[in-house]
Amino acid sequence: MRHTFRLRIGLPFILLICALVIGLGLYFSNYLNRTYLHVLETELVSQARLTGSFLESELAGSVDPVRLDELARRLAQQTGKRITIVAPDGSVIGESQFDRTEMENHLARPEIVRARFSGQGTEIRYSETLGVSMMYAAAAVKSAQGAPLGYVRVAMPLPSPRFPA
């Protein structure tokens, strides 16, 4: 009789504690995931803006895609991120990892569209080229008079399949 009384009282408490621990674990896992993505997004946008400032003079004159490829590769080595330089018409004029001449027009990419209208944009999506989910951040590069010179896109793979594509 004593065991059944303890069991009837103790079991619901044990189940309640287990449910609470699982619920809090899921909540904090989701919270940490969102916080990580926000910090990463902020970092990539800052790098895109800084890279855009650095490349402003290169984009203001006559554009030399070979030089932009070289600069993109050097910047990518220093940051550990993929760097893509996009002309105002969407053509890729500098790329750190792939042959820019084989790349399609980037004007319709979501991060470039946002950068075109608000100065910066981010997007998480699956990269068919690399076969992983990537976070992309783009920043518009403008002349001192405000004329569009192009866009700088910084990207990095997300470390886990838990991130949405």
C-alpha positions as CSV (number, residue, x, y, z in Angstrom):
1,M,0.0,0.0,0.0
2,R,2.8,2.4,0.9
3,H,4.6,1.7,-2.4
4,T,1.5,2.4,-4.5
5,F,0.9,5.7,-2.7
6,R,4.5,6.8,-3.3
7,L,4.3,5.7,-6.9
8,R,1.0,7.5,-7.5
9,I,2.4,10.7,-6.0
10,G,6.0,10.4,-7.3
11,L,5.5,9.3,-10.8
12,P,3.6,12.4,-11.9
13,F,6.2,14.6,-10.4
14,I,9.0,12.7,-12.2
15,L,7.1,12.9,-15.5
16,L,6.5,16.7,-14.9
17,I,10.2,17.3,-14.2
18,C,11.2,15.3,-17.3
19,A,8.8,17.2,-19.5
20,L,10.0,20.5,-18.1
21,V,13.7,19.7,-18.7
22,I,12.9,18.6,-22.3
23,G,10.8,21.7,-22.9
24,L,13.5,24.0,-21.5
25,G,16.2,22.2,-23.5
26,L,14.3,22.7,-26.8
27,Y,13.6,26.3,-26.0
28,F,17.2,27.2,-25.1
29,S,18.5,25.2,-28.1
30,N,16.2,27.2,-30.4
31,Y,17.2,30.5,-28.6
32,L,20.9,29.8,-29.0
33,N,20.5,28.9,-32.6
34,R,18.6,32.2,-33.3
35,T,21.2,34.1,-31.3
36,Y,24.1,32.5,-33.2
37,L,22.4,33.3,-36.6
38,H,21.9,36.9,-35.6
39,V,25.5,37.4,-34.5
40,L,26.7,35.7,-37.7
41,E,24.4,37.9,-39.8
42,T,25.7,41.0,-38.1
43,E,29.3,39.9,-38.6
44,L,28.8,39.1,-42.3
45,V,27.0,42.4,-43.0
46,S,29.8,44.3,-41.3
47,Q,32.4,42.5,-43.4
48,A,30.4,43.2,-46.6
49,R,30.2,46.9,-45.8
50,L,33.8,47.1,-44.9
51,T,34.8,45.2,-48.0
52,G,32.6,47.5,-50.1
53,S,34.3,50.6,-48.6
54,F,37.7,49.1,-49.4
55,L,36.7,48.3,-53.0
56,E,34.9,51.6,-53.7
57,S,37.8,53.2,-55.6
58,E,38.2,50.0,-57.6
59,L,34.6,50.0,-58.6
60,A,34.5,53.8,-59.3
61,G,37.0,53.7,-62.2
62,S,37.3,51.3,-65.0
63,V,36.6,47.9,-63.6
64,D,39.3,45.3,-64.0
65,P,37.7,41.9,-63.2
66,V,41.1,40.1,-63.0
67,R,42.2,42.6,-60.3
68,L,38.9,42.2,-58.5
69,D,39.3,38.4,-58.5
70,E,42.7,38.8,-57.0
71,L,41.4,41.2,-54.3
72,A,38.4,38.9,-53.6
73,R,40.8,36.0,-53.1
74,R,43.1,37.9,-50.8
75,L,40.2,39.3,-48.7
76,A,38.7,35.8,-48.5
77,Q,42.0,34.4,-47.2
78,Q,42.0,37.1,-44.5
79,T,38.4,36.7,-43.5
80,G,37.8,33.0,-44.1
81,K,34.7,33.9,-46.0
82,R,33.7,33.7,-49.7
83,I,33.7,37.1,-51.4
84,T,31.7,37.9,-54.5
85,I,31.8,41.3,-56.2
86,V,28.7,42.1,-58.3
87,A,28.3,44.9,-60.9
88,P,25.1,47.1,-60.8
89,D,23.7,45.0,-63.6
90,G,24.1,41.8,-61.6
91,S,27.1,40.3,-63.5
92,V,29.8,38.9,-61.3
93,I,33.0,40.9,-61.7
94,G,35.0,39.4,-58.9
95,E,34.9,36.0,-57.1
96,S,37.1,34.4,-54.5
97,Q,36.4,30.7,-55.0
98,F,34.9,30.1,-58.5
99,D,35.3,31.1,-62.1
100,R,33.2,34.3,-62.3
101,T,32.8,33.9,-66.1
102,E,30.8,30.7,-65.5
103,M,28.5,32.3,-62.9
104,E,25.0,33.4,-63.6
105,N,23.6,36.9,-63.1
106,H,23.2,37.7,-59.4
107,L,20.8,40.6,-59.6
108,A,17.8,38.4,-58.6
109,R,19.5,36.8,-55.6
110,P,17.5,37.7,-52.5
111,E,20.4,39.3,-50.6
112,I,21.3,41.5,-53.6
113,V,17.7,42.5,-54.1
114,R,17.5,43.7,-50.5
115,A,20.9,45.4,-50.8
116,R,19.7,47.2,-53.9
117,F,16.7,48.6,-52.1
118,S,17.9,49.1,-48.5
119,G,21.7,49.1,-48.7
120,Q,22.2,45.6,-47.2
121,G,20.6,42.2,-47.3
122,T,21.0,38.7,-45.9
123,E,19.7,35.3,-46.8
124,I,20.2,31.7,-45.7
125,R,19.8,29.2,-48.5
126,Y,21.2,25.9,-49.8
127,S,24.1,26.4,-52.2
128,E,23.9,23.9,-55.1
129,T,27.5,24.8,-56.0
130,L,28.9,23.8,-52.6
131,G,26.2,21.4,-51.4
132,V,25.7,23.1,-48.0
133,S,23.4,25.7,-46.4
134,M,25.1,29.1,-46.6
135,M,24.5,32.5,-45.0
136,Y,24.9,35.3,-47.5
137,A,25.2,39.0,-46.7
138,A,25.4,41.7,-49.4
139,A,26.1,45.4,-49.1
140,A,25.5,48.1,-51.8
141,V,28.6,50.1,-52.8
142,K,27.8,53.6,-53.9
143,S,29.9,56.5,-55.0
144,A,30.2,59.7,-52.9
145,Q,27.4,61.1,-55.1
146,G,25.2,58.1,-54.3
147,A,25.5,56.4,-57.7
148,P,25.4,52.6,-57.5
149,L,28.8,51.1,-58.2
150,G,27.9,47.5,-57.4
151,Y,27.5,45.0,-54.5
152,V,29.8,43.0,-52.3
153,R,28.6,39.7,-51.1
154,V,30.2,37.8,-48.2
155,A,29.1,34.2,-47.5
156,M,30.0,31.3,-45.3
157,P,28.7,27.8,-44.8
158,L,26.5,27.1,-41.8
159,P,28.1,24.5,-39.6
160,S,25.2,22.1,-39.0
161,P,22.3,20.7,-40.9
162,R,20.0,22.0,-38.2
163,F,20.0,25.4,-39.9
164,P,17.2,26.0,-42.4
165,A,17.9,26.0,-46.1
